[in-house]
Amino acid sequence: MKKKWSLKNIIKEIVTTLLILFVLSMVVNYVRKPEINENIYSYELRDINNSKIDFKTYKGKPLVVHFWATWCPVCKLEAANIERLSKEYNVLTIAVNSGSDKELNSFMREDKLSYKVIDDKNGVLAQKFNIEVYPTTLIYNKEGELKFTEVGYSTTLGLKARLELIN
């Protein structure tokens, strides 16, 4: 005998599937998480507009450091989430092997993005931080401790929730 699908059964199946996906994504995130021994606050760099960025000025507030690339389809998909997040939190992004400052500025204009971008032309910063998968998002608390590392796509809500947990 075939089972009839009720609204309750459909909702139960959707919730179960979402829960399984969430748990699987957490496992994948844990496995792909880079081992980071670098102190982000020791860096003083320039963004794609040649403005000085001294990471020490972000100590005392949560900080999101987002490694991405223009050639990465998932990064492009996630860009709007990072843009929304940058309106409320301190967000610094590092574009890896993505062209010149001029090309990155053009990319940002085309996609109507305004977050701060540091050009990691040769992937030196990514290498120092052991970043091998893009996008990778590092979330530091106000004491400067790395609290979360997100590998792959992250939703705006997921990133905000992590920031609220460390506030």
C-alpha positions as CSV (number, residue, x, y, z in Angstrom):
1,M,0.0,0.0,0.0
2,K,1.3,3.4,-1.0
3,K,1.8,6.0,1.8
4,K,0.0,9.3,1.3
5,W,2.1,12.4,1.5
6,S,0.7,14.8,4.1
7,L,2.0,18.3,4.7
8,K,3.4,17.1,8.0
9,N,5.4,14.3,6.2
10,I,6.7,16.7,3.6
11,I,7.9,19.2,6.2
12,K,9.5,16.4,8.2
13,E,11.4,15.1,5.1
14,I,12.6,18.6,4.2
15,V,13.8,19.3,7.8
16,T,15.6,15.9,7.9
17,T,17.2,16.5,4.5
18,L,18.4,20.0,5.6
19,L,19.7,18.6,8.9
20,I,21.7,15.9,7.0
21,L,23.1,18.5,4.6
22,F,24.1,20.8,7.5
23,V,25.9,18.0,9.3
24,L,27.6,16.9,6.1
25,S,28.7,20.4,5.3
26,M,30.2,20.7,8.9
27,V,32.1,17.5,8.4
28,V,33.5,18.6,5.0
29,N,34.3,22.0,6.5
30,Y,36.2,20.4,9.3
31,V,38.2,18.1,7.0
32,R,39.1,20.8,4.6
33,K,40.0,23.4,7.3
34,P,43.5,24.8,6.9
35,E,46.0,24.7,9.8
36,I,46.7,28.4,10.5
37,N,49.7,29.5,12.6
38,E,50.0,33.0,11.1
39,N,49.2,36.1,13.1
40,I,46.8,38.1,11.0
41,Y,47.5,41.2,13.1
42,S,51.2,41.4,12.1
43,Y,50.3,42.4,8.6
44,E,50.3,45.9,7.1
45,L,49.2,45.7,3.4
46,R,47.7,47.9,0.7
47,D,44.3,47.3,-0.9
48,I,43.5,47.5,-4.6
49,N,43.0,51.3,-4.3
50,N,46.5,51.6,-2.7
51,S,45.1,52.4,0.7
52,K,47.1,51.2,3.7
53,I,45.5,48.4,5.7
54,D,47.0,47.8,9.1
55,F,45.4,44.7,10.6
56,K,46.2,45.9,14.1
57,T,43.5,48.6,13.8
58,Y,40.9,45.8,13.7
59,K,41.9,44.3,17.1
60,G,39.2,44.9,19.7
61,K,36.4,44.1,17.2
62,P,35.5,40.9,15.4
63,L,37.2,40.6,12.0
64,V,36.3,38.5,8.9
65,V,39.1,37.7,6.5
66,H,37.8,36.2,3.3
67,F,40.2,34.5,0.8
68,W,38.6,34.3,-2.7
69,A,39.4,34.4,-6.4
70,T,37.7,35.9,-9.5
71,W,38.2,32.6,-11.3
72,C,36.3,30.7,-8.6
73,P,32.6,30.1,-9.4
74,V,31.6,29.5,-5.7
75,C,33.4,32.8,-4.8
76,K,31.3,34.6,-7.3
77,L,28.2,33.1,-6.0
78,E,29.1,34.0,-2.4
79,A,30.2,37.6,-3.2
80,A,26.8,39.1,-2.5
81,N,26.9,37.5,1.0
82,I,30.3,39.0,1.7
83,E,29.0,42.4,0.5
84,R,26.0,42.3,2.8
85,L,28.3,41.2,5.7
86,S,30.7,44.0,5.0
87,K,28.0,46.6,5.6
88,E,27.7,45.5,9.3
89,Y,31.1,44.0,10.2
90,N,34.8,44.5,9.6
91,V,35.5,42.5,6.5
92,L,38.8,42.3,4.7
93,T,39.0,40.2,1.6
94,I,42.1,38.7,-0.1
95,A,41.8,38.0,-3.9
96,V,44.2,35.2,-4.8
97,N,45.8,34.9,-8.2
98,S,43.1,37.1,-9.7
99,G,44.9,39.7,-11.8
100,S,46.1,43.2,-11.3
101,D,44.6,45.9,-9.0
102,K,43.1,47.4,-12.1
103,E,41.4,44.1,-13.1
104,L,40.1,43.6,-9.6
105,N,38.7,47.1,-9.5
106,S,36.9,46.4,-12.7
107,F,35.6,43.1,-11.4
108,M,34.3,44.9,-8.2
109,R,32.6,47.7,-10.2
110,E,31.0,45.2,-12.6
111,D,29.5,43.2,-9.8
112,K,28.6,46.3,-7.7
113,L,30.8,45.2,-4.8
114,S,32.4,47.6,-2.4
115,Y,34.2,45.5,0.3
116,K,37.9,46.0,0.9
117,V,40.2,43.8,-1.3
118,I,43.8,43.0,-1.0
119,D,45.4,41.7,-4.1
120,D,47.4,38.5,-3.4
121,K,48.8,38.4,-7.0
122,N,51.0,35.4,-6.5
123,G,49.2,33.6,-3.7
124,V,51.9,34.4,-1.1
125,L,49.4,35.3,1.6
126,A,47.2,32.3,0.8
127,Q,50.3,30.1,1.0
128,K,51.3,31.6,4.4
129,F,47.8,30.9,5.8
130,N,47.7,27.4,4.2
131,I,44.7,28.3,2.2
132,E,44.1,25.7,-0.6
133,V,40.4,25.9,-1.2
134,Y,38.4,28.9,-2.3
135,P,36.5,30.5,-0.8
136,T,37.9,30.2,2.8
137,T,36.6,32.6,5.4
138,L,38.4,33.2,8.7
139,I,36.5,34.8,11.6
140,Y,38.5,36.3,14.5
141,N,37.0,37.5,17.8
142,K,37.8,40.9,19.3
143,E,40.8,39.5,21.2
144,G,42.3,38.5,17.9
145,E,41.8,34.7,18.3
146,L,40.7,32.7,15.2
147,K,37.4,31.2,16.2
148,F,35.9,29.9,12.9
149,T,37.2,28.8,9.6
150,E,34.6,28.3,6.9
151,V,35.7,26.5,3.7
152,G,33.5,26.8,0.7
153,Y,30.2,28.6,0.3
154,S,28.7,30.3,3.4
155,T,25.4,32.0,3.7
156,T,25.1,35.6,5.1
157,L,23.0,34.2,7.9
158,G,25.5,31.5,8.7
159,L,28.4,34.1,8.8
160,K,26.3,36.5,11.0
161,A,25.4,33.7,13.4
162,R,29.1,32.9,13.9
163,L,30.0,36.5,14.4
164,E,27.2,36.8,17.0
165,L,28.5,33.7,18.8
166,I,31.8,35.4,19.4
167,N,30.5,38.9,20.3
